[in-house]
Amino acid sequence: MKRKNGEIHVIAAVISLLLCSSAFSSEKVFTEYQVKSVFIYNFAKFVDWPEQAFSSEASPVNVCVLGEDPFGNEMDLLTKKSARGRGFDVLRFSKFKDKEELKSCHLLFISKSEESRIGSIIESLSGFGVLTISDVEGFMDSGGIIEFTMRENKVRFAVNLKASEQAGIRISAKLLKLAEAVKK
């Protein structure tokens, strides 16, 4: 069976994600946030940001965590990887102060500790081309772009396509096919 190059990349990404599931590993059990960090890494591979989002072709993808950091050092592992020719920098902000510190983020994970401020955080990022991600229930209804959920002890995600378009972010159809739900 002959496959197109793009299909092979999607299949490889899916296999990579599945390998992080405890059901496929008898030696090591991966934590929820280890799996989520793999998802975030793969999101960077399938997203196009507005041209002005990066100051140069060599600029890294800034992955930011806002609020209490549930990832521990898992996010730091991204600094050893690259996606689409760009390296990664990981930035952490203990709480939301103002939009100026967040506008350099390309992917922003908003932790549960910031749940009461999600609406104002998302509103303040309007027009900055930031891919917002959270595991707070109802995140997409607040204008967030990607919401993590847990189903049958597995990490899933849903995408708010309208919010991504408003942010000027194009999400690959390949990634949308992997989403549990796509809100238009």
Contacts in CASP RR format, 6 or more apart in sequence:
PFRMAT RR
TARGET T0000
AUTHOR 0000-0000-0000
METHOD contacts of the structure
MODEL  1
MKRKNGEIHVIAAVISLLLCSSAFSSEKVFTEYQVKSVFIYNFAKFVDWP
EQAFSSEASPVNVCVLGEDPFGNEMDLLTKKSARGRGFDVLRFSKFKDKE
ELKSCHLLFISKSEESRIGSIIESLSGFGVLTISDVEGFMDSGGIIEFTM
RENKVRFAVNLKASEQAGIRISAKLLKLAEAVKK
3 11 0 8 1.000
6 174 0 8 1.000
9 45 0 8 1.000
9 174 0 8 1.000
10 174 0 8 1.000
10 177 0 8 1.000
10 178 0 8 1.000
13 42 0 8 1.000
13 45 0 8 1.000
13 46 0 8 1.000
13 174 0 8 1.000
13 178 0 8 1.000
14 178 0 8 1.000
16 38 0 8 1.000
16 42 0 8 1.000
17 35 0 8 1.000
17 38 0 8 1.000
17 39 0 8 1.000
17 42 0 8 1.000
17 178 0 8 1.000
18 24 0 8 1.000
19 25 0 8 1.000
20 30 0 8 1.000
20 34 0 8 1.000
20 35 0 8 1.000
20 38 0 8 1.000
21 30 0 8 1.000
21 35 0 8 1.000
21 154 0 8 1.000
22 29 0 8 1.000
22 30 0 8 1.000
22 153 0 8 1.000
23 154 0 8 1.000
31 74 0 8 1.000
32 150 0 8 1.000
32 155 0 8 1.000
33 70 0 8 1.000
33 71 0 8 1.000
33 72 0 8 1.000
33 74 0 8 1.000
34 74 0 8 1.000
35 155 0 8 1.000
36 71 0 8 1.000
36 109 0 8 1.000
36 135 0 8 1.000
36 148 0 8 1.000
36 155 0 8 1.000
37 71 0 8 1.000
37 74 0 8 1.000
37 75 0 8 1.000
37 77 0 8 1.000
37 78 0 8 1.000
39 148 0 8 1.000
39 155 0 8 1.000
39 157 0 8 1.000
40 63 0 8 1.000
40 75 0 8 1.000
40 78 0 8 1.000
40 107 0 8 1.000
40 109 0 8 1.000
40 133 0 8 1.000
41 78 0 8 1.000
41 81 0 8 1.000
41 83 0 8 1.000
41 88 0 8 1.000
42 175 0 8 1.000
43 107 0 8 1.000
43 131 0 8 1.000
43 133 0 8 1.000
43 146 0 8 1.000
43 175 0 8 1.000
44 61 0 8 1.000
44 63 0 8 1.000
44 83 0 8 1.000
44 84 0 8 1.000
44 86 0 8 1.000
44 88 0 8 1.000
44 106 0 8 1.000
44 107 0 8 1.000
45 83 0 8 1.000
45 84 0 8 1.000
46 171 0 8 1.000
46 172 0 8 1.000
46 174 0 8 1.000
46 175 0 8 1.000
47 131 0 8 1.000
47 169 0 8 1.000
47 170 0 8 1.000
47 171 0 8 1.000
47 172 0 8 1.000
47 175 0 8 1.000
48 169 0 8 1.000
48 170 0 8 1.000
48 172 0 8 1.000
49 106 0 8 1.000
49 129 0 8 1.000
49 131 0 8 1.000
49 168 0 8 1.000
49 169 0 8 1.000
50 129 0 8 1.000
50 168 0 8 1.000
50 169 0 8 1.000
53 106 0 8 1.000
53 128 0 8 1.000
53 129 0 8 1.000
54 86 0 8 1.000
54 106 0 8 1.000
58 86 0 8 1.000
59 86 0 8 1.000
60 86 0 8 1.000
60 87 0 8 1.000
60 88 0 8 1.000
60 89 0 8 1.000
61 83 0 8 1.000
61 86 0 8 1.000
61 87 0 8 1.000
61 88 0 8 1.000
61 89 0 8 1.000
61 106 0 8 1.000
61 107 0 8 1.000
62 88 0 8 1.000
62 89 0 8 1.000
62 90 0 8 1.000
62 91 0 8 1.000
62 104 0 8 1.000
62 105 0 8 1.000
62 106 0 8 1.000
62 107 0 8 1.000
63 75 0 8 1.000
63 78 0 8 1.000
63 88 0 8 1.000
63 89 0 8 1.000
63 90 0 8 1.000
63 91 0 8 1.000
63 105 0 8 1.000
63 106 0 8 1.000
63 107 0 8 1.000
63 109 0 8 1.000
64 90 0 8 1.000
64 91 0 8 1.000
64 92 0 8 1.000
64 93 0 8 1.000
64 102 0 8 1.000
64 104 0 8 1.000
64 105 0 8 1.000
64 107 0 8 1.000
64 108 0 8 1.000
64 109 0 8 1.000
65 71 0 8 1.000
65 75 0 8 1.000
65 90 0 8 1.000
65 91 0 8 1.000
65 92 0 8 1.000
65 93 0 8 1.000
65 108 0 8 1.000
65 109 0 8 1.000
65 111 0 8 1.000
66 93 0 8 1.000
66 95 0 8 1.000
66 96 0 8 1.000
66 102 0 8 1.000
66 108 0 8 1.000
66 109 0 8 1.000
66 110 0 8 1.000
66 111 0 8 1.000
66 114 0 8 1.000
66 121 0 8 1.000
67 92 0 8 1.000
67 93 0 8 1.000
67 94 0 8 1.000
67 95 0 8 1.000
67 96 0 8 1.000
67 110 0 8 1.000
67 111 0 8 1.000
67 113 0 8 1.000
67 114 0 8 1.000
68 94 0 8 1.000
68 111 0 8 1.000
68 112 0 8 1.000
68 113 0 8 1.000
69 75 0 8 1.000
69 92 0 8 1.000
69 111 0 8 1.000
70 111 0 8 1.000
70 112 0 8 1.000
71 109 0 8 1.000
75 90 0 8 1.000
76 90 0 8 1.000
78 88 0 8 1.000
78 90 0 8 1.000
79 87 0 8 1.000
79 88 0 8 1.000
79 89 0 8 1.000
79 90 0 8 1.000
81 87 0 8 1.000
81 88 0 8 1.000
82 88 0 8 1.000
91 104 0 8 1.000
91 105 0 8 1.000
93 101 0 8 1.000
93 102 0 8 1.000
95 113 0 8 1.000
95 114 0 8 1.000
96 102 0 8 1.000
96 114 0 8 1.000
96 117 0 8 1.000
96 120 0 8 1.000
96 121 0 8 1.000
98 124 0 8 1.000
99 124 0 8 1.000
99 125 0 8 1.000
99 128 0 8 1.000
102 108 0 8 1.000
102 121 0 8 1.000
102 124 0 8 1.000
102 125 0 8 1.000
102 128 0 8 1.000
102 130 0 8 1.000
103 125 0 8 1.000
103 128 0 8 1.000
103 130 0 8 1.000
105 130 0 8 1.000
106 129 0 8 1.000
106 130 0 8 1.000
106 131 0 8 1.000
107 130 0 8 1.000
107 131 0 8 1.000
107 133 0 8 1.000
108 125 0 8 1.000
108 130 0 8 1.000
108 131 0 8 1.000
108 132 0 8 1.000
108 133 0 8 1.000
109 133 0 8 1.000
109 134 0 8 1.000
110 118 0 8 1.000
110 121 0 8 1.000
110 132 0 8 1.000
110 133 0 8 1.000
110 134 0 8 1.000
110 136 0 8 1.000
110 139 0 8 1.000
111 134 0 8 1.000
112 134 0 8 1.000
112 135 0 8 1.000
112 136 0 8 1.000
114 121 0 8 1.000
115 136 0 8 1.000
118 134 0 8 1.000
118 136 0 8 1.000
118 139 0 8 1.000
118 142 0 8 1.000
118 144 0 8 1.000
119 142 0 8 1.000
119 143 0 8 1.000
121 132 0 8 1.000
122 132 0 8 1.000
122 142 0 8 1.000
122 143 0 8 1.000
122 144 0 8 1.000
122 163 0 8 1.000
125 132 0 8 1.000
125 167 0 8 1.000
126 166 0 8 1.000
126 167 0 8 1.000
127 166 0 8 1.000
127 167 0 8 1.000
127 168 0 8 1.000
128 167 0 8 1.000
129 167 0 8 1.000
129 168 0 8 1.000
129 169 0 8 1.000
130 167 0 8 1.000
131 145 0 8 1.000
131 146 0 8 1.000
131 164 0 8 1.000
131 167 0 8 1.000
131 169 0 8 1.000
132 139 0 8 1.000
132 143 0 8 1.000
132 144 0 8 1.000
132 145 0 8 1.000
132 146 0 8 1.000
132 163 0 8 1.000
132 167 0 8 1.000
133 145 0 8 1.000
133 146 0 8 1.000
133 147 0 8 1.000
133 148 0 8 1.000
134 144 0 8 1.000
134 146 0 8 1.000
134 147 0 8 1.000
134 148 0 8 1.000
135 147 0 8 1.000
135 148 0 8 1.000
135 149 0 8 1.000
136 147 0 8 1.000
137 147 0 8 1.000
137 149 0 8 1.000
138 147 0 8 1.000
139 147 0 8 1.000
140 146 0 8 1.000
140 147 0 8 1.000
140 158 0 8 1.000
140 159 0 8 1.000
140 160 0 8 1.000
140 163 0 8 1.000
140 183 0 8 1.000
143 160 0 8 1.000
143 163 0 8 1.000
144 160 0 8 1.000
144 163 0 8 1.000
145 159 0 8 1.000
145 160 0 8 1.000
145 163 0 8 1.000
145 164 0 8 1.000
145 167 0 8 1.000
145 169 0 8 1.000
146 157 0 8 1.000
146 158 0 8 1.000
146 159 0 8 1.000
146 160 0 8 1.000
147 157 0 8 1.000
147 158 0 8 1.000
147 160 0 8 1.000
148 155 0 8 1.000
148 156 0 8 1.000
148 157 0 8 1.000
149 155 0 8 1.000
149 156 0 8 1.000
149 157 0 8 1.000
149 158 0 8 1.000
149 180 0 8 1.000
150 156 0 8 1.000
151 180 0 8 1.000
156 180 0 8 1.000
157 178 0 8 1.000
157 179 0 8 1.000
157 180 0 8 1.000
158 179 0 8 1.000
158 180 0 8 1.000
158 181 0 8 1.000
158 182 0 8 1.000
158 183 0 8 1.000
159 171 0 8 1.000
159 175 0 8 1.000
159 176 0 8 1.000
159 179 0 8 1.000
159 181 0 8 1.000
159 182 0 8 1.000
159 183 0 8 1.000
160 183 0 8 1.000
161 171 0 8 1.000
161 176 0 8 1.000
161 182 0 8 1.000
161 183 0 8 1.000
161 184 0 8 1.000
162 183 0 8 1.000
162 184 0 8 1.000
164 170 0 8 1.000
164 171 0 8 1.000
176 182 0 8 1.000
END
